[in-house]
Amino acid sequence: MARSFAKIIDALNRAPNRIDPSASVFPAISRDSIEKDLRVRREAELRGAQNLPSATHEGFDEFETKIIDAVRKVRREGINTYNSQMREYGARMSALDIEGSINSILTTLTNAISDMRQLVHKATSEIFLDRDNLEQLRRELDGFRSRNRLERVARYPDSKVYVYGFLLLILAVETVVNAFFFMQSNELGFIGGAGMALGISFVNVSASFLFGRFSTYLNHRLIPLKFFGFLSVVLFLLLAATLNLYVGHFREAAGLYSWSEATRLAGDLFLAKFYRFEVFDSWILVALGLVFSVFAFIDGIVADDPYPGFGSLWRRWREALVAYAAEKAQHIDTLQELKDRALQEGEDFREELASQIQNYIQAEQFRAATRAGLPVFLTETEEAARSLLALYRETNARARKDPVPKHFSDRFSFERSETASDEPLPYARDNVAKLIAKADQLLQKKNQEVLKEFEDCFAKFLAIPDVMLSEPTYGTTTNKK
C-alpha cells in the first residue's frame, strides 16, 4: 500500500479527536462588564426603594429582562459563531469525494491503456510500410553491387560541406592570386583585376571539378562509360592547359595594350607562341592556374564514391535505415512516456486524495472540539445570567420595604429553543478507512494493467524484425575523404 495511504489509515485508527475541547471560537462573556453597563446595583437599589417590582408581580420585571437580553445577545453570538464554524467544517468535509476521485483516476488510467493500444496499432502500420520501403532499397543496393561486382562499402566524405568548402577555398585563393597579377595592368587597379580574376578562376575551378567528377566513370564496368571517363580526363587536361596558357598570354598583352585590345591579341599570341612567354611572371600565373585546376579536379573525384552512382544509392539506403531506426525509437519513447505519465497520474491521485483526507480528519477534529466547547459556553452564559439576576434581586430585596415577588426565588434557565445545528458527518471514520483501502486496491490493480499493457505493446515493437544486412560488410560505412 502506498505510504501516503498507510499514514492516513493510521490516523483514522487513532482516537477520533486529539484536539482538546476549547471555547476559543465563542465570544467571551464578562459578568462584570454587563453589570457595569447596566448599572445593576444602582438600578436594583432605586427600584427596591420604590418597591418595584411589586410583591404581586409575576414574571420577570423590566430590568430583569434587560439583564437576560444582554446575556442572551452574547449567547446568540456564540451560537451563530458555532453554526458558522460547523457549516464551514461540514463544507470542508463534504469536499471529500473518495468514490468520485476513484472513478476519475480509473477512467484516466483506462484512457492511458487505450492510448497505448492506439499508438501501437498506428505505429506498427507505419513501421511496416517504412520497413518494406527499406527492404526494397536494400534489394536495389544488392542488385547494384552484384551487377557491378562491388565487394566493399561506399566511400564518400562525411559531409558535402568539406567538398564544396574546399572548392570555394580554391576559388578564393586563385581569385586573390590572379588579382595581384592583373592589377598591374588594369586601370581600375586591384578591383578591376579582381573582377577579371574571379571570372577566370570560376571557369577554371568549376570546369576542373566537373571533369574530376566525370573522370570516375573510368571505374565503370561498361565500356562506353569507361570511354566517357577517359574522355573527361583528356578534356580536363586540354582545358587546364589551354585556359591557363591563354590567361598567361592575356596577362602579357594587357601589360602592353588596353584590356579590350589585349583580349583580341591574346588569342593571336596563344596561337603564335603557345607556351613561350616574354615575362617570367606569366609562367608563374600559368603554373598556379594549373595547380588550382588539379586541386579542383581531385576534389571532384573525392566528392563521392569512386564508382558512379554507388555513393548516392548507398546514402539513400543509409538515410532510410537511420530514419527507420529513429522512427521506431521515437514510437517506443512515446509509449514509455504514456506509461510513465499514467503511473505519475496515479501517484498524483494518491497524494491529492491523501491531502483531502487529511483535511477531512483535521476538520472533523476541530468540529468535535467546537462541539465539545458549546456546552461549556452555554453553561457560562446561563451562570452569568443567574449571577446577575441574583445580584439584582438581593440588592433589590435589601432596598425595599414590601415583600419580594415570588419569582425572585426561581432558578433561571434559558429556553431550550436556542439550539445549535448539528449536521451529520459525510463519512464515518470506519467507512473512510474502507474506502481508502478500496481505492488503494483498485489503483494498484489498474497500475498493474497499465504495466501489463506497456509490456504487451513493447513486445509488439520488438516483434518487428530489425532490418539486417545480408552480408557482414554491409554493417558499417567507411566515410573518408
N, C-alpha and C positions, 0 to 999 in steps of 0.2 A: 504494500500500500504506500502511496506517496507520503513523504514526510509531512507535508502540509496537512493532509487529511488526518494523519495519525495524531498530530498535535491537537487538531480541532476535536476529534473524538475523545481524546484525553481530557480536554477542557470540559466537554459535555458530561463526562463521567464524574467530574468533581462535584463539590457541593453546589447546589443551584445558585447560591448567592454568596460571594466572598466580599461584598461591599457592606460596610456597617450601615444600619439604618440611620438616616440623617434627616433633620428638618431644615437643612440649609436652603432648600428651594422655597420654603414657606416664609411669608413676611413675619418679622419679629413683632411680638405684641408686648407693649410696655404698660403695665398696670399704673405705674406712677405717672406716665405721660398722659394717659386718659384721665386720671384723677385730677391732674393739674389743669388740663384743658377744660374739663367740665366743672372745675371748682366744686368737687363732690362734697367736701366737708362744709364749705360755706353755704352751699345750696341746701344741704341737709339741715344745718342749724336754722337757716332762715325759714325753711318750710316747716321744721319741727316747732319753732316758736309760734307759727301760725296754725299749729295742729293740722298740718297738711302732710299727707292725705288724711282724710277723716277716718275715724275709727271704723266706720261702716263701709269704707271704700273697698270695692272688690277689684281684683286685677291690678296690674302694675300702674303706678301713677305716671304722670307726665315725665318726671325726671328719671325714674327707673327705666322708662322706655328709652330715654336718651342714652343712658349707660349701656343698655342692651344693644341698641342700634350701633353705638360706637364700636363695641366689641364685635358685633355681627359684621360690620364693614371689613374689619381685619380678617375675620373668619372667611368671608366670601372671597376676599382677595386670595387667601391661601387656597381655597377650594378651586378657584378659577386657575390659579397657577398650577395646581395639581392636575386639573383636567387638561390644561395645555401641554404639560410635560408628558402626561400619559398618551395624548394624541401623537405627540412627536415621537415618543418611543415606539408607539404602535406603527407609525408610518415607517420608521427605520426597520422594524422587524418584518413588516409586510412586504418590504422591498426584496426580501429573500424569496427567490423563486427557484428552489432546487430542481424541481421536476422540469420546469421550463428551460432552465440552463442546461440540464442534461440532454433534453431533446434537441436543443440548439447545437451543442457540440457534437452530438452523434450525427446530426444532419451534415454538419461541416465535414466531419471525417468521412462520411459516406460519399459526399461530393468529391472529396480528395481521391478516394478509391476510383470513382467514375472518371475523374480527370486522368488518372494514370492509365486506365484502360484505353481511353480515347487517344491519349498520346502514343501509346504503343501501337495501336491499330493504324494510326496515321503515319507514324514514323517508320514502321516496318514496310509499309507500302512504298514510301518514298525511297527508303534504303534499297529495297529490292530492285526498283527501277534504276537507281544510280549504279547499283552493282551490275545489273545487266549491261548498262552502257559501258561500264569499266571492263567487263569481260570482252565486249566487242572490240574495244580499243586494244586490249591485250592480244586478242587474236590477230588484229590488224598489225600490231607490232611484231608478233611472232612470224606472221607471213612475210613482212618486210625483211626481217633478219634472215629468214630461210631463203628467200629469193636472192638476197644479195650476199649470202654467206658471211654474215656478221656474227662473230662469236665473242663479242665484247659489249660493254655498256657504252652509252653515248658519252662523248666528252665535249663539254662546252663550258664557257665561263659561268661563274655563279650568277653574274648579273650583267645585263646588257649595258649598264651604266659604265662598267670598266671599258667595254669595247668602244662605245661612242665617246666616252670621256677622253680616251687616248687619241681617238681620231680628231676630236676638237683641239686637243693639245698640239697635235702635229700641225693642224691648220693654223693655229695661232702663232706657233713658233716660226713656221715658214713665212707667214704673212709679215711678221715683225722683221725677220732677217731680210727678206726681199725688199721691204720698205726702205731699209737703210741703204740698199744698193740703188734703188730707183730715185730716192730723194735728191741725189746729187745732180740729176739731170732733169728734174721736174720743176717747173716754175712755181708750183704750189708747195714745194718742199716736202716735208715728211707726210703731210696729209694727202697730197696728190700721189706720192709714191705708195702710201699705204693702200689707197683705193685700187691702184693697178695691181699691187701685190696680192691683195685679197682675192681679186678675180682669178689671177693665175693660180694661186695656191688652192683655191676651191676646186678648180678643174683638175689640177694635178692630184690632189689628195682624194677627192671623191671618185674619180675615174680609177685610180690605183686600187682603192678599197673594193670597188665593184669587180674589177678584174681579179683581185685576190679571192673574192668570194666565188666567182665563176670558175676559177682555176681548180677548185676542189672536185670538179667533175672529172678530173684526171683519175680519181679513185673509183669512179663508177664502173660497174661491170659491163654496161652496154657500150659497144664501140662508138656509136655516133655521139654519145655523151662524153666519152673519153676524148674524142676529137674536139668537141666543143671546149673542154677544159684546156686541151693543148693550145687551141686557137686563142683562148683567153690569155694564156701566158705570153704567146707571141705578140698579141696586140698590146699587152701591157708593156713589153719591152720596147716595142715600136713607139708607143705613145710617150713613155717616160723619156726615151732618148730624143724623139722629135720635139716634144714640147719644151724640154729643158734646154736643148740646143737652140731652139728658136728664141727662147727667153734670153739666152746669152747674147745672141746677135742683136736682139731688140735693145738690150741694155747698151751695147756699143754704139748702135745707131742713134739712140736717144742722147748719148753724150755729145754728138756732133750736130744733130738736126733737131727740129721741133718734134714734139711727140706724134703729131699726125703724120709728118714726113717719115719719122722713124718707123712707124707702124707699116708703111708701104715698103720701105727699103729693107726691113728685117727679113722679109721673105726672100728678096733677091740675094742678100748676104748669106742666108741659110743655104740656098741652092748653089751659090758660087763657092763658098768656103766650107760649108758643112761643119766640121769640127775644129776649124782653125780660127783662132781669135787673136786680136791685136793686143788686148789688155788682159792681164792675168786675173783681174777681179771677175771677168766673165767666166773663167774656168771655175772659180770658187762658187759663183752663183749656180752654174750648171751642176757641179758636184753636190751642193746642198740640195738642190731640187731633186736629184736622183736619190739621195739618201732618204728624203721625206717620202718619195714615191715608194721606195722599198718598204719603209715602215708602214705606210698605209696599206700596201699590198699584203704584208704579213698580218696586219690587223684584220684585214678582210678574210684571210684564211682561218684564223683562230676565232673569228666571231661566232662560229657554230661548229658542230661536229664535222670532221673532215669528210664524212660521207654525206653527200647531198640528200636532204630530206630526213635523215635519221635523227638529227637533233630535234627538229620540230615535232616529229612523231613521238619521240621519247618524252619530250616535255609535256605534250598533251596527255600522255598516259600518266606521267608522274603527277601532274596537276590534278587530274581526275582522281587519282589514288589518294592524294593528300586531302582533297575535298571530301571524298567518301569517308575517310577515317575521321575527319573533323566533324562531319555531319553526324556520324554515329556517336562520337564522343559527346557532341552537343546534346543529342537526344537523351543520352544516359545521364548527363549532368542535369538536364531539365527534370528527368524522372527522380533523381536524387533530391532536387530542390522541392518537388511536390511532396515527397515523403517527409523530408525534414520540416517543411512548413506545416504539414498536418500534425506531426508529433509536437511541434512547438505550440501549435494552437491548443493541443490537449494540455500541455503544461501551463499555458496561459489560463486555460479554463480552471485548472486546479487552483492556481494562485488567486484568481478572481473569486471563485466560489469560497475558498478559504477566507478571503478578506470579507466577503459578505457574511459568512457565518460568524466570524469574529465580531463583526459589527452587531450581528443579531444577539450574540451572547452578552456583549457589553450593554446593549440596550435593555436586554432582559434583566441584567443585574441591577442597573440603575433604576429600572422600572420597579423592581422588587424593593429596592432601598427607599424609593419615593413612597411606595405603598406603605412600607413599614413606618415611615415618618408621619403619615397622615393622622393616625390615631393620636400620636403624641401631640401634634399641633392642635387637633380638635379638643383634646383634653386641656391643653394650656389655655385655649380661648375660653373654654367653659369655666375653668377655675378662675380666670381673670374676671369674668363677668360676675361670678359668685362673690369673689372677694370685694369687688367694687360695690355690689349691691349690699353686701354685709356691712361695709363701711358706711354707706349711705343710711342704711336702716338703723344701725347702732347710734350713729351721730344724731339722726332724726329723733330717735326714741328718747335720748337724753335731754333734747331741747324742748320737747313737747310736754304738755300737762295732761292731755287726754290719752287714753289707751292707744296703743299702736294698732294699725289694721291687722286683721287676722292673717293676711297673706305674707306679712313680714317674716313669719316663721317658716314659710315654704322654701324648699330647696330648688334653686333654679336649674333648669336644663334646657339647652337649645332643642328646638323641634327636630325630629328625625328626618324631615323632608329635605334638609340640606345635605343630600348625599352626593358623593363624587362618582365620576364614571369609572367603570372597571371592565375594560374591554378584554375579551379572552385572548390568549396567546395564539398567533397564527400557527405555530408548530409547538408541539410538546417536545421536551428535550429528547426523550427516547425516540420519537419519530424523526427528529433531525438526525440523530446518530444513525438510524436505519437508512434514511435517505442518502446520507453521505456514503455509507458503506455500499449502498446500491450504485451510487454514482461512480465510485471508485471501481467497482466490479465491472460495470458497463464500459467505463473508459478504458480499462486495461484490456478488455475483450476487443474493443474497437481498435485500439492501438495494435494489437496482435494481428487483426485483419489488415490494417494498413501495411504492417511489415511483411505479412504473407503476400499481399498483392504486389508490393515492391519487389520481393524476391521472384515472384512469378513473371512479372514484367521484365525484370532484369535478365532472367533466364531466356526470355524470348529474344532479347537483343543478342545475347551470347550465342543463341542458336543460329543466328545469321552467319554463314561461313565467311571468314575473312578471305579477302582476295589474295591468294598466294601466287607467287611467280612460278612458272613452270620449270625454270632452271635456276640453280644457285646463283649464277652470275647476274640474275635479274634483281637480286636482293638489294643491291646498293647502286648508287650512281656516283661515278667519279667525276667531279666537276673541277676542271682546271683550265687555265688559260693557256 
